[in-house]
Amino acid sequence: MQREVTIAGLRAAVADWRGQGARIALVPTMGNLHAGHLALVERARALAERVVVSIFVNPLQFDRADDLAAYPRTLEADAAALAAAGADLLFAPPEAEVYPAGGSLTRVEVAGVTEVLEGASRPGHFTGVATVVAKLFNMVQPDVAVFGEKDWQQLLVIRRLVADLDFPVAIEGLPTVREPDGLALSSRNGYLSPEERARAPRLHAILRELVEALKAGEPDLAGAEAHAARALEKAGFRPDYISVRRAADLALPGPGDRELIVLAAAWLGRARLIDNLPFTRP
């Protein structure tokens, strides 16, 4: 596996592959990789002849300095995992390579879908995401990019970004990868104590219970959401939000909307966990 830390080196490698007629896939990450990330790489390998994985802890998308400082950096272990998974190139630039102007730079804002849920809880987060993803798309110029559906709102933001700015990139979403007990894989699961880890699967279980109630005909969405929030509190979580939305755009669902998703974020100790569950309402 080739490793590059400069945009010039990355572009030279991609240009060589493209000259050979290869299709290029990109998997953007912030490192501290787990099996969910490696599933993205596997999917990318099925979609393209060459796979670029980026590892960059993007300061623009953190709303708290302590969270940025504490985010695990495990570059050498990540590189070994990516080589074993069949990635062709690891792009792991320093911050100055991505943001040479420091804090004085152009930023990309995606309106609408960024203003609720995660966007409301973490001001500026999606501006940071959209900015770094737009830069990576310009650096790599991939044919396809693969993202996980665990970050459903982020996936919608990126799809909107691509459509609005006419990036010639196909966006592929991969279903959430979970532990056998239902906990969604996340780099932040490492923040959980053993006792918290034992309780963490209740988040997904409560989402399933909410979905089953709605599929059974429960008409009161707000009441069902409030019941689920109380269940999370009883399980030891501090809910940030739990909300039923239209899956396509995160608008509040109307009576005729059937393709829905329930999304939640909740604190368990020092870990802020997110999860979602798409479903079809009868």
Phi, psi and omega in degrees: 000132179279144177237134179227145177239355179242152177296322180298317179294319177300311183295325179295318180295315181294320179299321178297314179296318182294326176296337177271002179086014184281145171273139188247132174245147178238136172238101179280134177219169170250017177081197188050055193287148176227186185297333177295317176297318182292332174293325176296319179295318178300317179295319179299321179297329179284342186259345186208160179282332181231138183238122174256130174244128176258141171237112180207116176280102192278109184296334184293338185262005177265130180266355179225130182297325181291327178292318177298315182295325185274349185298130186293134174248114186227053192300315185291319176296321178297317181298319179296318179295320180292321177298317179293330181278351176095017174293146181269328183212132172256121177255109184232075186280153169288163184302322183293337177286324181277321182235071183296338179269006181065230182280352181262092186207164175288137179237150183252125178242133177251118185279162172086276187292345181273355193264001182237170172053246181300322180296322179287325182280332185231079184304133179085348184302310185285337171296318176297317178297309183298322181295311183289324179293319177299319179294317179296321178298321178289324180291312186271325187052056183285160172279328182213147175230142186243130180228153179276146179280353175301320175268068187299315181296319177300319179299318178295321178299316182291321176299319179294317177304312181297317181292316185288327183257007173060038173290133179276059185232127173279134180255122181250126176260138180246130180306151183302133175267133187234157168290162179304332180271006174101346181295128177293134178295136181203145175299332182282351176297337178294345177282346186283137171287165178305320180292320178293321178299324179293329180272338189304324180297347178298334178300309180294322181297320180292323174298318179297319179297320178296314180298317181297322178296318181290322178291335178279356174111008177302119185272344188263091182298314182298319179295320179294320177298316181296321177298317179294321178297320177295323178296321177296316179298318179297329180277000176099007178272159167248097184295137171268308173203155167215121193213138174265127185225166171289128189296327188288329187214005179065018172288156174296134186286143172265174183302329183269357182280129183247326182273100188240173176210139172256129183237144181214150169224136182206145177273138171226103190065230180267003180262128173260111184259141173237153177200166177205163180213105176287150178201164177251122179279134179300000000 
